[in-house]
Amino acid sequence: MSTPLVYQIRIKCHLDETWIDWFTPLVVVNEENGEATITGAVLDQAELDGLLGRIFDLNLTLLAVNRIMDPSE
Protein backbone atom coordinates (compact mmCIF):
# COMPACT_ATOMS: atom_id res chain seq x y z
CA MET A 1 0.00 0.00 0.00
CA SER A 2 1.35 3.42 -0.93
CA THR A 3 1.63 6.41 1.37
CA PRO A 4 -1.00 9.09 0.65
CA LEU A 5 0.13 12.42 -0.73
CA VAL A 6 -1.48 15.70 0.24
CA TYR A 7 -2.97 17.74 -2.59
CA GLN A 8 -4.53 21.18 -2.77
CA ILE A 9 -7.05 21.78 -5.54
CA ARG A 10 -8.17 25.35 -6.32
CA ILE A 11 -11.44 26.11 -8.05
CA LYS A 12 -12.97 29.37 -9.28
CA CYS A 13 -16.00 29.69 -7.00
CA HIS A 14 -17.21 29.12 -3.49
CA LEU A 15 -18.82 25.81 -2.61
CA ASP A 16 -22.02 25.60 -0.59
CA GLU A 17 -22.59 22.97 2.10
CA THR A 18 -24.19 20.51 -0.33
CA TRP A 19 -21.16 20.52 -2.61
CA ILE A 20 -18.71 20.47 0.29
CA ASP A 21 -20.20 17.10 1.30
CA TRP A 22 -19.13 15.69 -2.11
CA PHE A 23 -15.49 16.14 -1.08
CA THR A 24 -15.59 14.66 2.45
CA PRO A 25 -13.14 13.87 4.12
CA LEU A 26 -11.10 16.58 2.38
CA VAL A 27 -11.10 20.10 3.82
CA VAL A 28 -12.88 22.76 1.76
CA VAL A 29 -12.14 26.44 2.43
CA ASN A 30 -13.99 29.26 0.68
CA GLU A 31 -11.37 31.99 0.25
CA GLU A 32 -11.99 35.75 0.39
CA ASN A 33 -11.01 36.10 -3.28
CA GLY A 34 -14.03 34.05 -4.40
CA GLU A 35 -12.09 30.84 -4.95
CA ALA A 36 -12.25 27.63 -2.94
CA THR A 37 -9.47 25.25 -1.97
CA ILE A 38 -9.94 21.54 -1.42
CA THR A 39 -7.09 20.02 0.57
CA GLY A 40 -6.35 16.55 1.84
CA ALA A 41 -4.64 13.20 1.53
CA VAL A 42 -5.05 11.29 -1.73
CA LEU A 43 -4.09 7.61 -1.80
CA ASP A 44 -3.19 7.29 -5.48
CA GLN A 45 -3.68 8.67 -8.98
CA ALA A 46 -7.02 6.88 -9.32
CA GLU A 47 -8.40 8.69 -6.27
CA LEU A 48 -7.05 12.02 -7.56
CA ASP A 49 -8.74 11.33 -10.91
CA GLY A 50 -12.01 10.68 -9.04
CA LEU A 51 -11.74 14.03 -7.24
CA LEU A 52 -11.09 15.84 -10.50
CA GLY A 53 -14.05 13.98 -11.97
CA ARG A 54 -16.29 15.34 -9.20
CA ILE A 55 -15.15 18.85 -10.06
CA PHE A 56 -15.99 18.18 -13.71
CA ASP A 57 -19.40 16.68 -12.75
CA LEU A 58 -20.22 19.83 -10.76
CA ASN A 59 -19.23 21.97 -13.76
CA LEU A 60 -16.65 23.86 -11.66
CA THR A 61 -13.67 25.71 -13.11
CA LEU A 62 -10.40 24.06 -12.08
CA LEU A 63 -7.61 26.60 -11.43
CA ALA A 64 -4.78 24.48 -10.02
CA VAL A 65 -3.80 21.09 -8.63
CA ASN A 66 -0.74 21.08 -6.40
CA ARG A 67 0.94 18.37 -4.36
CA ILE A 68 1.77 20.18 -1.14
CA MET A 69 3.56 17.46 0.80
CA ASP A 70 5.82 14.61 -0.20
CA PRO A 71 6.44 12.09 2.61
CA SER A 72 9.83 11.11 1.12
CA GLU A 73 11.22 14.63 1.51
ZIDA-V977927 format. One record per residue. N is the residue number from 0. RES is the residue in three letters. D_FIRST is the distance of its C-alpha to the first C-alpha in whole Angstrom. Layout:
N&RES&D_FIRST ; N&RES&D_FIRST
This chain:
0&MET&0 ; 1&SER&4 ; 2&THR&7 ; 3&PRO&9 ; 4&LEU&12 ; 5&VAL&16 ; 6&TYR&18 ; 7&GLN&22 ; 8&ILE&24 ; 9&ARG&27 ; 10&ILE&30 ; 11&LYS&33 ; 12&CYS&34 ; 13&HIS&34 ; 14&LEU&32 ; 15&ASP&34 ; 16&GLU&32 ; 17&THR&32 ; 18&TRP&30 ; 19&ILE&28 ; 20&ASP&26 ; 21&TRP&25 ; 22&PHE&22 ; 23&THR&22 ; 24&PRO&20 ; 25&LEU&20 ; 26&VAL&23 ; 27&VAL&26 ; 28&VAL&29 ; 29&ASN&32 ; 30&GLU&34 ; 31&GLU&38 ; 32&ASN&38 ; 33&GLY&37 ; 34&GLU&33 ; 35&ALA&30 ; 36&THR&27 ; 37&ILE&24 ; 38&THR&21 ; 39&GLY&18 ; 40&ALA&14 ; 41&VAL&12 ; 42&LEU&9 ; 43&ASP&10 ; 44&GLN&13 ; 45&ALA&14 ; 46&GLU&14 ; 47&LEU&16 ; 48&ASP&18 ; 49&GLY&18 ; 50&LEU&20 ; 51&LEU&22 ; 52&GLY&23 ; 53&ARG&24 ; 54&ILE&26 ; 55&PHE&28 ; 56&ASP&29 ; 57&LEU&30 ; 58&ASN&32 ; 59&LEU&31 ; 60&THR&32 ; 61&LEU&29 ; 62&LEU&30 ; 63&ALA&27 ; 64&VAL&23 ; 65&ASN&22 ; 66&ARG&19 ; 67&ILE&20 ; 68&MET&18 ; 69&ASP&16 ; 70&PRO&14 ; 71&SER&15 ; 72&GLU&18
